[in-house]
Amino acid sequence: MARALLSVSDKTGIVELAQKLHQAGIELVSTGGTYKTLAEAGLPVLEVAAATGFPEMMDGRVKTLHPKIHGGLLALRDDAAHMQAAAAHGIEMIDVVVVNLYPFAATIAKPDVTLEEAVENIDIGGPGMLRAAAKNHRFVTVLVDPEDYDWVGERLAAGGAITAEEKFALAAKVFRHTAAYDARIAGYLTEQAGIAFPETLTLTYDLAQPLRYGENPHQQAAFYKTQPALHGSLASAVQLQGKELSYNNIQDADAALAILAEFGEPTAVAVKHMNPCGVGTGDSIHEAYERAYAADPVSIFGGIVALNRAVDETLASKLAELFLEIIIAPEYTEAALAMFAKKKNLRVLTVSSFGDSDGEWSVKGVRGGLLLQERDVHEVCANDLEVVTAIQPTMADVEEMLFAWKVVKHVKSNAIVITREGRTIGVGAGQMNRVGAAEIALRQAGELANGAILASDAFFPMPDTVEVAAKAGVRAIIQPGGSIRDKDSIAEANRHGIAMVFTKLRHFKH
């Protein structure tokens, strides 16, 4: 008689699978809680201790680590010496293995988890059985994913067989699963040990969705997410309507959420090609959106709008007037959703929170490797600013400069942002020189630049940026400082009566 070994932490679907295996004439062997579940369901099941002749012990830590289990999993059925050894030692073959592991990821996701609790949820026997069965996949069908229970169970119950190709695919899935499981353990323990850059980096992500293509139609792509998904991230968002997200949609939406995380007050962000084309704050989300829209009513076309307050019918009607790829907000009224429903392709998403990603690492692939760094979540407050000019900024200037600083942090370098009254009016992004970025931003701002604030993501290597800002009427500048020619820029600002402050912190974004 064929034999199946079932030992699962997640009992979802296990009784139904066991019933099909029993119908197929397969003997059931099980452990602990799984044995109890199957026995209570009225299924004939043999406890592992009875199969091995050795009792479970040490609070269940030792139960399947036994030659009668692993010999039954690893024996090559077409090797006479293996089969003779098995017969000599009373080892019966195991043909089907159904195992899932202690919930380590769910355990460490709990806010109050202790190291001791996390360690106790490191599975030992489970990965051992899975790896043994997967290694011997020519003879053993191994299931680690409940999604495979139905088709395998139905096939066997109908008297069919699992093909060699199917066994191989199931085995590959097992090794992906155990590799990810160990990677999460390694990552958690490495973090607890305070090691930032280990000699070997183990990362694991779960498939969120395959994508139709990448940045361009000829590139394959997929979206993977961390487990558990980070709050306030696109990975934790819920899509309410619209077409499937594209590769570029995901990048742009991520950029919009990163900017929103900077603000607590009502804020609207419009993003195009991963740069903000409009950011506005206000006393209400309606005012914030009006300011964001007014910043660049041309570039917002075909872009993404993210808001950190609920969207009602009034705001929805204004958003619906535009062609937008995505709208993101924490919630929507029923009337707002009804209005969006008329635009079938519009992607409407909810995100429950807009927290920062403090403690999370940024991973960027390069040819032959990857770059790892902390995310840029550093905040600057008024007390951090150093006034370096004779002209002192007013409190209103400081407030506006801090707003501009939060935005320029998220613009591709070289970056210049012009703002006034809680909204962007000019954005110069991704230029090869800083004065070029300033000229683009000031040209976009036009006459509104007169009396506005200018923010730069990095220092001025020479005073030409201050000079073009002065010609446009900029009244105050916020920049990191730190150039060997800072004194020239300070002198230029003093000459034109511009207040300038240093943050002593740059925000390069490549």
TORGU-986609 format. One record per residue: residue in one letter; x, y negated, z of N, C-alpha, C in turn. Coordinates in steps of 0.02 Angstrom, whole numbers, plus 32768, in hexadecimal, padded with zeros to 4 digits. Layout:
REM residues N
AXYZXYZXYZ ...
REM end
This chain:
REM residues 510
M802A803C8000800080008000802C7FC18000 A801B7F907FD6803F7F507FD780327F2D8019 R80617F02802C805C7EE0806C80657E958063 A803D7E6E808880437E25808780527E0D80CD L807F7DDD80D280907DBE811280767D778111 L804A7D678141802C7D248146803E7D048188 S805C7CC98185806F7CA581C2806E7C5A81B2 V80377C3981C5802E7BF381B1801F7BC681EC S80397B8A81E880297B5682197FE67B358206 D7FE17B2381C67FA27B0781AA7F767B418194 K7F3E7B4B81B67F137B8581A87EE27B7A816E T7EE67B41814D7EB87B3281177EB87B6980E2 G7E7F7B8780D67E787BB880A07E967BFD80AE I7EB27C0780E97ED67C4680F57EA77C8180FB V7E6C7C77811A7E3D7CAF81227E247CC580DE E7E127C9680B37DF87CA680717E2D7CCC8048 L7E6B7CB6804D7EA17CD880297EAA7D1F8044 A7EAA7D2580877EB37D6780A57E7B7D978091 Q7E3F7D7D808B7E077DA780757E127DC2802F K7E2D7D9980037E3A7DAF7FBE7E747DE17FBC L7EA77DD67FE67EDE7E057FE97EC67E498003 H7E9B7E4780367E7F7E8580517E557EA9801C Q7E2E7E827FF67E057E9E7FC07E317EC07F8C A7E6E7EA67F847E9E7EC27F547EC17F007F6F G7EB07F137FAD7ED07F4E7FCB7F147F407FE8 I7F227F037FF97F627EEF80147F5E7EED8060 E7F8D7F0D80827F8F7F0D80CB7FA47EC880E4 L7F837EB081187F927E6D81337FBB7E748172 V7FF27E4E8174801D7E4A81B080227E0081C2 S801D7DF08202801C7DAA8214803A7D9E8259 T80407D5D826A80607D4882A880327D1A82CF G803C7D198312801E7CE8833E7FD97CCF832D G7FD57C8D83227F957C6C83157F757C8382D5 T7F9D7C9382A37F817CAB82637F617CF0826D Y7F837D1B82937F677D5D82A37F247D5682C5 K7F207D2982F67EE27D1E831B7EAA7D0682EC T7EBB7CD882C07E897CBC82927E6E7CF38264 L7E9A7D1D824A7E837D51821C7E5C7D878241 A7E727D98827D7E4E7DCB82A37E097DB482B6 E7E047D7382C97DC27D5882DB7D947D55829E A7DB07D5382627D887D5382257D737D9A8211 G7D877DCB823A7D737E10822D7D9E7E3581FC L7DD97E1B81EE7E067E3B81BE7E347E6D81E1 P7E427EA681C37E737ED481E07EB97EB781D7 V7EDB7EA9820D7F1C7E8982087F4B7EA7823C L7F897EB282277FBC7ECF82527FE87E97826D E7FF27E9582AF801C7E6182CC80657E7082BC V808C7E3C82B280D27E4482A080F77E6E82D4 A80E87E648314810A7E89834880FE7ED58340 A80C37EE7832980B57F2E831D80DB7F4882E1 A80E57F1D82AF81097F31827381547F38827F T816F7F0E82AB81B77F0F82B981C97F3B82F4 G81977F48831F81A77F6B835D81CD7F41838E F81C97F00838581EE7ED183AF81C07E9783C1 P81B87E88840181867E558414819C7E0E8403 E816A7DE383F781797D9C83F381937D858436 M81C17D55843581DC7D3E847581F37CF5846F M82087CDA84A782237C9684AB81F27C64848D D81B27C6884A5817E7C3B848F81747C3D8444 G817C7C78842781717C8083DF81AC7C6D83B4 R81E47C5983D4821F7C4783AC823B7C848387 V82347CBE83A4824E7CFB838582147D2A8378 K82037D34833981CE7D63832781D87D8182E2 T81EC7D5A82B281F47D74826E823D7D7D825B L826B7D66828582B37D6E827782C77DB58289 H82B67DE4825D82BF7E2B826C82CE7E50822B P82F97E84822D83097EA981EF82CC7EC881CD K82997EDB81F4825F7EF981D482357EC681AE I823F7E8681BD821F7E518196824B7E3E815C H82897E2C816B82B47E12813582CD7E498107 G82D27E86812082E17EBE80F482A97ECA80C3 G826B7EC380DB82317ECC80B0822A7E95807D L82477E5B808C82447E23805D827D7E25802A L82B87E39804082F47E31801783077E6F7FEF A82EB7EA9800182FF7EE67FDE82F07EE27F93 L83207EF67F6A83167EFA7F2282F67F3E7F13 R82BA7F3B7EF982947F797EEF82B27FA67EBA D82DB7F8A7E8E82FA7FB27E5983427FC57E6A D83557FBD7EA983987FD07EC08390800C7EEF A83A680467EDA839D80837F0083BC807E7F46 A83F5805D7F4B841680587F8C83ED802E7FBC H83D07FF87FA383A47FCF7FCD83697FF77FE6 M834A801C7FBA830E80417FCC831E807B7FFB Q8358809A7FF2836D80CF8020837980B28066 A83988077806A83A4805780AA8362804580CC A8333802C80A582F2801A80C082CF805780DC A82D1808E80B782B080CB80CE82D180E6810D A831380E2810F833880FC8149832780D68189 H831680978182830A806E81BD82C0805C81C6 G8296807D81A1824E807281A98237802C8195 I82568010816382447FCD814C82137FD28112 E81D87FB5811B81A67FB480E681AB7F7480BD M819E7F7A807C81A47F408050816C7F0E805C I817C7ECF8054814A7E98805881447E7A8012 D81087E7B7FF780FD7E687FB180E27E217FA9 V80C07E087FDC80A37DC57FDA80B57DA1801B V80CD7D64801680DD7D3B805180B67CFA804C V80927CEB8082806C7CAC808680827C8880C5 V80A87C5480BD80C57C3080F780C27BE580EA N80AD7BBF811C80BC7B77811D80D87B658161 L80F77B2D816781257B1F819D81097AF281D3 Y812B7AF2820C81187AC4824281147A7D8227 P80E47A55823E80D97A128221810C79DF8239 F814A79E68222817F79B88239817179708224 A815F796681E48153792181CC811A790081F2 A80E4792581FE80AC7908822380C078FA826C T80EB792382878100791982CD812978DA82D4 I815A78CF82A98184789482B181607854829B A8127785B827981007820826680D9780482A1 K80D2782A82D680AD7812831180D677DC8334 P80B677A5834780DC776D836380FE777C83A6 D80E377AC83CB80FE77BA840D812577FC8410 V813A781683D6815C785683D5819F785283F9 T81B07887841D81F0788C843F821F78B78415 L825F78AF8420829078D883FD82857922840B E82757932844A82697978845C822E79958435 E81F8796E842F81BE7985840A81CF798F83C1 A81F5796083A482097966835E823279A68353 V826279B2837F828E79EC837782657A2D837D E82347A2F83AA820B7A6B83B281E27A798373 N81D87A47834981B27A51830B81E07A5D82CF I821D7A7082DC824A7A8782A682407AD2829E D82257AE7826682167B2D825982567B528245 I82607B8D8261829B7BB5825182867BF3822A G82597C1C824782457C5A822682207C4E81E5 G81F77C1A81E281D07C0D81A581FC7C018169 P822B7BD0816C82587BC7813382807C058122 G82947C2C815682B97C69814882917C9A811F M82527CA4813182287CD2810A821A7CB880C4 L820D7C7780BF81FF7C5A807E823C7C61804F R82767C51806982B27C54803F82C27C9C802B A82B97CCA805B82C67D10804A82977D298014 A82567D1A801B82257D2F7FEA82317D0E7FA6 A82427CCD7FA7824E7CAA7F69828D7CC37F46 K82C07CD37F6D82FC7CEF7F4F82ED7D317F2B N82C07D587F4882AE7D9A7F2C826D7D977F04 H82647D5F7EE082247D527EBF82147D857E88 R82447DAC7E7282347DE07E4082037E127E5C F82057E197E9F81DC7E4D7EBE81AA7E317EF1 V81B17DF27F0381877DD67F3781637D987F1C T81227D947F2780FB7D587F1880F97D2E7F57 V81117CF07F5381167CC67F8F80EC7C867F86 L80C37C787FB880967C3F7FB680A67C107FF0 V80B57BD17FE080C07B9E8013808D7B66800E D80697B637FD6803A7B2C7FC97FF37B487FC6 P7FC67B307FF37F807B477FF17F5E7B3E7FAD E7F787B117F847F5B7B077F427F627B457F17 D7F907B727F297F9A7BAF7F027F737BEA7F1C Y7F517BE27F557F2E7C1B7F747EF87C387F46 D7ECF7C0D7F297E947C247F047EA87C4E7EC8 W7ED37C337E9E7EE17C577E607F077C987E6C V7F367C977E9D7F5A7CD47EAD7F2C7D087ECC G7F037CF17EFC7ED57D1F7F1D7EA37D3E7EED E7E877D157EC17E567D2E7E917E767D5F7E60 R7EB37D4F7E4A7ED57D7C7E1C7EE07DC17E3B L7EF97DC17E787F087E017E997EC87E277EAB A7E947E027EC17E557E227ED37E357E437E97 A7E427E287E5C7E257E437E1E7E4F7E7C7E02 G7E847E8F7E267EAF7EC57E0F7EE57EB07DDF G7EEE7E6E7DD77F227E557DAB7F657E4F7DCE A7F977E387DA97FDA7E307DC57FF27DE87DBA I801F7DD47DE5803F7D937DDD807B7D9E7DAF T807F7D787D7A80B47D827D4980F87D6D7D64 A812D7D847D4381717D717D58817B7D267D53 E815F7D077D1F81667CBF7D1881427C997D50 E81087CB37D6380E37C937D9981067C9B7DDC K81227CD67DE881487CE17E2681857CB37E29 F81A57CAA7DF081DF7C7D7DED81CB7C357DFE A81937C1E7DE1817B7BDA7DEE81687BD17E38 L81497C047E5581377C017E9C81767BFF7EC7 A81AA7C247EB481E97C247ED9820A7BE07ED5 A82097BC17E9A82277B7F7E9382037B4C7EBF K81C17B537EC3819B7B267EEF81B07B2F7F38 V81BD7B6C7F4C81D37B7A7F9082147B557F9F F82447B5A7F7282857B3A7F80827E7AEE7F7F R82527AD37F5782457A8B7F5A82297A797F9F H81FB7AA37FB681D97A967FF6820A7A9B8030 T82327ACF803382617AD6806A82997AA28067 A82AC7A8F802B82DF7A5A802582C47A188040 A82857A08802F826779CA8048825E79CD8093 Y824B7A0880AC82417A1180F482837A048119 D82B87A22810182FA7A198121831379D18118 A830379B280DF8318796D80D482F8793E8107 R82B8794A811782977920814882B5792B818E I82C57968819E82E5797681DE832A795481E1 A8351795B81AC8393793D81A9838E78F181AF G835F78D4818B8357788B818E8344787281D2 Y8315789581F382FF78818235833778878268 L835978C0826A838E78CA829B83C9789B828E T83D8788E824E840E785F823E83FD78198257 E83BE7806824E83A777C5826883AB77C282B4 Q839677F882D5839A77FA831E83E177F88337 A840F7812830F845678118322847677CD8313 G845177A082F3846B775D82E5849C775A82AC I84987789827D84C6778B824484A3776C8208 A84BE773481F0849E771081B884AE77308175 F84ED7742816B8503775B812A8526779F8134 P84FF77D68136851D781881408546782E8104 E8571785F8110859D787780DA8575789780A1 T853B78B280B1850D78CC807E84C878AE808B L84AB78908057846A786F805E8433789D8045 T840278AA806F83CA78D4805B838B78AA805D L836B78A38023832D787D801D82F878AA8000 T82BA789F8015828478C67FF88246789B7FF0 Y822478A37FB881E8787E7FA881B478AF7F8D D8175789F7F97813E78C87F7D812178A87F3E L810E78D17F0F80F178B77ED180AE78967EE0 A80AA78567ED0806A78327ED78041783A7E98 Q806178327E5E803F783C7E1F8070783C7DE5 P806678667DB3808C785F7D75807378207D51 L809E78007D2C808C77C47D08808D77D27CBC R806577AD7C98806277B87C5080A677AD7C30 Y80CA777A7C47810E776D7C30812E773B7C5F G816D772B7C53819176FE7C7E818C76B57C68 E81C376917C6B81C1764B7C5781AC76447C0E N81BE76767BE681AC76777B9F818F76BB7B8E P816676BF7B59814376FE7B488171773A7B3C H81AF772F7B2981DB77687B1B81FD77837B59 Q81EF77687B94820E777D7BD281DC77A37BFE Q81EF77E07C1481C678057C4281CC77E77C89 A819877EE7CB1819A77D07CF4816877F17D22 A817377E87D63814577FF7D97814F77D37DD4 F811C77D17DFF811E77A97E3C812277D97E78 Y815577D27EA1815D77FA7EDD815877CC7F1A K814177E87F51813977C07F8E815777E37FCA T816777BC7FFD818077D8803A814777FA8060 Q815A7825808E8128784780B8813C783D8101 P8112781B812980D277FE811580DC77BD80EE A80A977AA80C980AD776E80A080B4773180CD L80DF770280BA80EC76C680E180AE769980E1 H80987683811C805F76568120806F761580FB G803E75FB80D9804875BC80B5806D75C48074 S80787601805E809A760D8020806976267FEB L808076267FAC8055763F7F77804776897F80 A807676AD7FA0806D76F57FAB803277037FD9 S801F76D380027FE776DC80307FA776BB8016 A7FAB769C7FDB7F71767A7FBF7F3D76AB7FA6 V7EFF76947FA37EC776BC7F887EAD76987F4B Q7EAB76BC7F127E91769E7ED57E4676A97ED1 L7E2076737ECC7DD776777ECB7DBA767D7E85 Q7DDD76627E547DC476667E0F7DFD76577DDF G7DF076627D9F7E1E764E7D6B7E4976867D50 K7E7176757D1E7E9D76A57CFF7ED376BC7D30 E7EF376F27D1F7F2B770B7D467F6376D77D47 L7F8376D17D807FBB76A27D867FF476B87D58 S801576877D3A804F76957D10808F76897D38 Y80C6769C7D1C810876917D3A811276477D49 N8104761C7D18810E75D57D2180DB75B87D53 N809D75D27D52806C75BD7D84808575C87DCA I80A276037DD580B976157E1880F175E77E2F Q811F75D97E02815675AB7E14813C75667E24 D810F754C7DFB80F575097E0780CB75067E47 A80A3753A7E53807A753B7E8F80A6753F7ECD D80DC75657EC9810A75697F02812975257F10 A813B75017EDB815774BE7EE48125748F7F04 A80E574937EF080B274687F0D80A774777F57 L80A674B77F69809C74CA7FAF80D774B47FDA A811374B77FBE814E74A07FE4814A74567FF4 I8130742E7FC5812973E67FD380F273DA8007 L80BA73FE7FFF808373F58030809A74058077 A80C87434807D80E0744880C08103740E80E4 E811673DA80BF813873A080DD810773728102 F80C6737780F3809773448109806073628135 G804F733D816A8017734F81937FD873278183 E7FE172E9816C7FA972BF815A7F8A72D68118 P7F4D72C081077F2F72D380C77F5E72C4808D T7F6D72F780657F9F72F080307F8973177FF2 A7F9572FA7FB87F89731B7F787FCA731B7F51 V7FD873537F308015735A7F0A800473737EC4 A801E73527E928018736A7E4D805D737E7E36 V806373BA7E1A80A373D57E0580A173E87DBB K80D773DA7D9980E073ED7D52812874047D49 H813074407D318173745C7D25819F74587D64 M818174697D9C81A3746F7DDD81BA742D7DFA N81A573F57DDD81B373B47DFA817273917E0A P816F736B7E41813273467E4F812A730C7E1E C80F073097DFD80E372CE7DD280B8729C7DF8 G809C72B17E31807672837E5A806C729F7E9F V807C72777ED2807072897F18804F724E7F39 G8018725B7F5C7FF572247F7E7FDD723A7FC2 T7FE1720B7FF27FC4721680347F8F71E18040 G7F6471ED80717F3071BC807F7F0A71CC80BE D7ED971A380CD7EAF71B081087E7F71EA80FC S7E7371FA80BD7E48723280AA7E6772568070 I7E51729380637E6C72B8802B7E5772997FE9 H7E1D72777FE97E0872537FAC7E39721C7F9B E7E4B71F57FCD7E7B71BE7FC27EBF71DA7FAE A7ED472117FCE7F14722F7FBD7F1572467F74 Y7EDE72657F5D7EDC727C7F187EDD72427EE7 E7EB7720E7EF67EB671D47EC97EFC71B77EC1 R7F2271B67EF77F66719B7EF47F9471CA7ECC A7F8C720B7ED77FB5723B7EB17FA672387E67 Y7F6672327E567F52722E7E107F6C71EF7DEF A7F6571B77E137F7A71777DF77FC571747DEB A7FEB719E7E0F8034719D7E08804971AD7DC1 D802771DC7DA1803871EF7D5D7FFC72147D3D P7FCB71EE7D257F8E720D7D097F9A72327CC7 V7FD6722A7CAB7FE6724E7C6D800472927C7D S803772947CA7805A72D27CB5802F73047CDC I7FFE72EC7D017FD5731A7D287FAD73497CFA F7FA373357CBB7F7F735E7C8B7FA373A17C82 G7F7F73D87C8E7F9C741B7C887FC7742F7CC2 G7FC274097CF97FEB74177D347FC6743C7D6A I7FE174377DA67FC574587DE17FB874237E15 V7F7F74277E367F6F73FA7E6D7F6574237EAC A7F8974107EE07F8374307F217F7073FC7F55 L7F41740F7F817F2773E07FB37F2674037FF6 N7F3373DD802C7F3573FD806E7EF673F08098 R7EC073DE80767E7F73D780977E4A73F8806A A7E10740480877DDA742480627DC473F98026 V7DAE741B7FF17D9673FA7FB57D4A73FC7FB4 D7D2B73C17FB17CE273BE7FAD7CCC73B17F65 E7C8B73AA7F5B7C7073A27F187C8873627EF7 T7C8E732C7F1E7CA572ED7F017CEB72F27EE5 L7D1873107F0D7D5D73187EF77D60734B7EBE A7D39737F7EC27D3873B27E8E7D2473957E4B S7CF573667E4C7CDF73487E0D7D1873217DEC K7D4273017E147D7B72DC7DF77DB0730D7DDD L7DBD73427E037DED73737DED7DD673967DAD A7D9573A27DA87D7973C67D6F7D7C739C7D2F E7D87735B7D357D8C73317CFA7DCD733D7CD4 L7DFE735B7CF77E4073657CDA7E4973AD7CC2 F7E7873B77C957E8F73FA7C867EC7740A7CB7 L7EBA74377CE57EEB744C7D177EF574977D12 E7F3074AE7D207F3E74F57D227F2575147D63 I7F3474F27D9B7F25750E7DDD7F0F74D67E0C I7EE174E77E397ED074BC7E727ED974E67EB1 I7EFC74CB7EE17F0974EE7F207EF174C27F5A A7ECC74DF7F877EB474BB7FC27EA474EE7FF9 P7E9E74D780377E8E7507806D7E4775228069 E7E1974FA804E7DD4751280477DAE74E48017 Y7D7374FD80017D4974D97FD27D0174DF7FE8 T7CD974AC7FDC7C9174B37FE77C7374DE7FB0 E7C3974F87FBC7C1775217F897C0974F87F4A A7BF874B97F547BEA748E7F1A7C2974837EF1 A7C62747C7F137CA274747EF07CB274B17EC6 L7CAA74EC7EE47CB8752A7EC07C8975337E85 A7C4B75207E8D7C1B75257E567C3074F97E1C M7C4C74BF7E2C7C6374927DF77CA074AF7DD3 F7CCF74CD7DFA7D0A74EA7DDB7CF875287DB2 A7CC3754B7DC67CB075897DA37C9E757C7D5A K7C8D753E7D4A7C7E752D7D047CBD752E7CD9 K7CF7752C7CF97D36752D7CD57D5675717CE2 K7D4675A27CB97D5775E97CC67DA175F57CCC N7DCA75D07CA77E1275DC7CA87E3675BB7CE1 L7E15758B7D027E3575677D397E4275967D73 R7E7F75987D8A7E9175C27DC27E86759A7E03 V7E5E75B57E2F7E4E75947E6E7E6775C17EA7 L7E9375A67ED07EB275CD7F057EA775AD7F49 T7EA675D77F7D7EA575BE7FC17EE475D47FE5 V7EFE75A9800E7F3675B8803A7F2275A28080 S7F2875CE80AF7F0C75C080F27F35758E811A S7F767589810D7FA0755B81337FD5753F8105 F7FF5750A811C802874E980F3806774E0811C G80797513814380B4750E816D80F375118143 D812C75008163816B7503813F8186754A813F S81BF7554811F81DE7596811B821D75998144 D821C757A817E8256757981AA826975C181BB G82A975D181B382C0761481C282C076428186 E829D762E8150829C7658811482D7764680E8 W82EE767780C28327766D809683117664804E S8336763C802A832A76327FE3835876607FBD V833C76877F8E836376B67F67835F76A27F1E K8398769C7EFE839A76887EB883C976B77E92 G83AF76D77E5F83D777057E38840676E07E08 V844376F97E03847376E37DD1848D77217DAE R84AD771A7D7684C577557D5284F7777B7D7D G84E777B97D8B851477E37DB3850C77DD7DFD G84DD77B67E1584D677AF7E5D849D77807E70 L849F77677EAC846D77377EC2848B77077EF5 L846A76CF7EFC847D769D7F2E8449769D7F65 L846176977FA2843576987FDC8444765A8006 Q840F76358018841875FC804483D975F0806D E83E175CB80A483A875B680CB837E758680A0 R833D758880A9831375588086831F751280A4 D831774E080798323749B808F82E4748180B2 V82E1748C80F382A67476811982B87440814C H82F374248145830973F0817582DE73B1816F E82C9739781A782A0735B81A882C9731F81C1 V82BA72E681A582DA72A781BB82A4727B81D9 C82B2725D82128283722F823282A271E98236 A827B71BA824D82927174824E82D2716C8277 N82D8719182AD8314718A82D8835371A382B6 D834C71CB8280838771E5825D83A371B2822C L837E717F821C8392715181E783C5711E8201 E83F7711281D7842A70E081E7842270A581B6 V8411706B81D1840B702F81A8845170168199 V84637010815984A76FFE814684AB6FBA8125 T84736F98811D84726F5780FC84616F20812E A846D6EE38119845C6EAA814484106EA4814B I83ED6EB6811783A46EB4811883896EF0813F Q83606EE4817183426F19819982FF6F2D817B P82F36F6D817282B26F828159827C6F78818E T82406F69817982086F6481A781F06FAA81BB M81C46FAF81EC81A96FEF81FF8182700E81C5 A815F6FE381A0813B6FFB8165816B70168131 D81A46FF5812981D7700D80FA81F17051810F V81FE705A814F82187099816881E670D2815B E81A770C48169817470F6815E8171710A8114 E817570D880E8817370E680A181B2710A808A M81EB70F880A68229711980948228716380A8 L820D717280E2820871B880F781D971E080CA F81A471C080B3817771E08082819E71EF8042 A81C371BE802981EA71C77FEC821F71FD7FF4 W823C7200803082717232803D82547279803C K82187282805681F972C4805581EC72DB800E V81DD72AB7FE281CE72BE7F9D820D72CB7F76 V823F72A07F7C827C72A77F5382A072E87F63 K829673017F9E82B373417FB2829E737A7F85 H826473737F64824773A97F3C824B739B7EF1 V827273687EDE827A73577E9882BE73717E81 K82C0738D7E4582FF73A97E2C833473727E26 S837173837E3B83A973537E3A83C3734B7DF2 N83E073117DE483E072D47E0C839A72B87E10 A838772A17E4B8341728D7E56833C72477E73 I830E72207E5882FB71DE7E7282AF71DC7E75 V829471C57EAD824C71BD7EB5823C71767ECA I820C71577EAA81F471147EBB81AE711B7ED9 T81A370FC7F12816271017F33814B70BD7F4D R810A70B87F5880ED707F7F7C80A970937F95 E8098707C7FD1805670867FEF804170CF7FF0 G806F70FB8002805E7141800B805371697FCC R807371547F95806D717B7F5880AB71717F2D T80BA71A37F0580F1719C7ED580D971717E9A I810671497E8080F671227E458129712E7E0D G816071507E1E819271607DEC81BE71997E04 V81CA71CA7DD981F372047DEA8225720F7DB2 G8265720E7DC3829A721F7D9382BB725F7DAA A82B572947D8182C972D67D9882FC72F67D69 G832A731C7D87835673487D61838473277D2F Q839B72EB7D3E83C772C87D10841072D57D1F M843972CD7CEB848072DC7CF484A572A57D19 N848872687D1C84A572347D45846E72107D6B R848071F37DA3844E71D87DD1842D71987DB6 V8454716E7D95843771317D7B840471417D44 G841071777D1F83DF718C7CEC839E71A07D0C A83A271C47D44836571D87D688340719A7D82 A836771697D9A8348712B7DB4832571057D7C E834471027D43832670DD7D0B82E470FE7CF5 I82E271417CF582A471637CE3826D71547D16 A827E715A7D56824D714E7D8B823471067D8B L826170D77D81824E70907D828225707E7D44 R8236709C7D0C820F70907CD081C870A97CD9 Q81C170E37CF8817E70FE7D05815870D17D36 A817A70B87D688159708D7D9B8144704B7D7D G816A70327D4D81596FF27D2D81576FB97D5E E81256F8F7D5881206F547D8381166F667DCD L80FB6FA27DD980F06FB67E1F81316FC17E45 A81696FC67E2081AA6FCE7E4281BC6F917E6A N81A16F587E5981AF6F1A7E7D81936F1F7EC4 G81BE6F227EF581AA6F297F3A81A36F717F51 A81BA6FA17F2881B36FE87F3881F070037F5C I81ED70447F6D822270677F8F824370987F5E L8284709E7F6282A970CE7F3982CB71017F66 A82C371417F5682E571777F7A8312719D7F4A S834D71AF7F61837C71D67F39838F72157F60 D8391724E7F3D839F728D7F6083E872937F75 A8415726C7F56845C726E7F67847972287F64 F84B772217F7984D471DD7F7E84E071BE7F39 F84EC717D7F3984FC71587EFD854871587EF3 P856171757EBE85AA71757EB485C571307EA1 M859971057E8C85AB70C07E7B856D70947E82 P857470527E82853B70267E918509701C7E58 D8511703F7E2084E570307DE6849C70417DF3 T848F70757E1C844970867E2B8428704E7E53 V844D70317E8384326FFA7EAA84256FBE7E7C E84516FB57E4C844A6F7D7E1E840A6F827DF4 V83FC6FBE7DD883C06FC57DAF83816FC27DDB A83876FDA7E1A834F6FD57E49833F6F8C7E59 A83746F657E62836A6F1E7E7283496EF97E38 K835C6F097DFB833E6EE87DC182F36EF77DBD A82DE6F327DD582986F447DD382716F297E0E G82946F0D7E4082736EF07E7A826A6F1F7EB5 V828E6F577EB6828A6F857EEF829F6F617F2E R82796F6B7F6582876F457FA282AF6F6D7FD6 A82AE6FB17FD182D26FD9800282E6701B7FE3 I831E70367FFB833970747FE0834A70A38019 I833A70E3800F834F7117803E837971498017 Q83B47157803183E371858010841071A58045 P843371DC8034845B71FE8067849871D7807E G84B871B1805084F871948060852E71C9805E G856C71B5806785A371E5806985D371E0802E S85C671B1800185F471A67FC88630717D7FDF I866971897FBD86A471607FCE869A71187FB8 R8665710B7F90865670C87F79861570AE7F97 D860370C87FD285C670B07FF385C770647FFC K86017049800C86057001801A85F16FD87FDE D85FD6FF27FA185EA6FCD7F65859E6FCC7F5D S857E70047F6C853470067F6785156FDB7F9D I85336FDB7FD985196FB2800F851F6F687FFD A85586F567FE185636F107FCE85316EFB7F98 E85236F297F6884F36F197F3284AD6F107F4F A849B6F3B7F80845A6F347FA084556EF27FC6 N84896EE07FEA84896EA1800E84846E657FDF R84A56E6B7FA684A56E347F76845F6E277F5C H84356E5C7F5883F26E547F3D83BB6E537F73 G83D06E547FB2839F6E517FE883766E917FF0 I83966ECA7FE183756F0B7FE783896F2C8029 A83596F46804D83686F6D8088837B6FB48072 M83AF6FCF809183C47013807F83D5703A80BE V83BE707980C083CD70A580F983ED70E480E0 F84187102810B8437714280FD841671788129 T840C71B2810B83F271EB8131842A72198149 K84657213812A849E723F8138848E7288812A L8460729380FB844B72D680E8843372D480A0 R844E73008076843A73008030840A733A8023 H83E773367FE983B673697FD783BF737E7F8F F83FA73977F7D840373B27F3983D173EB7F2E K83B473EB7EF2838574217EDF839274337E96 H83B4746B7E8C83C6747F7E48839674B37E2D 
REM end
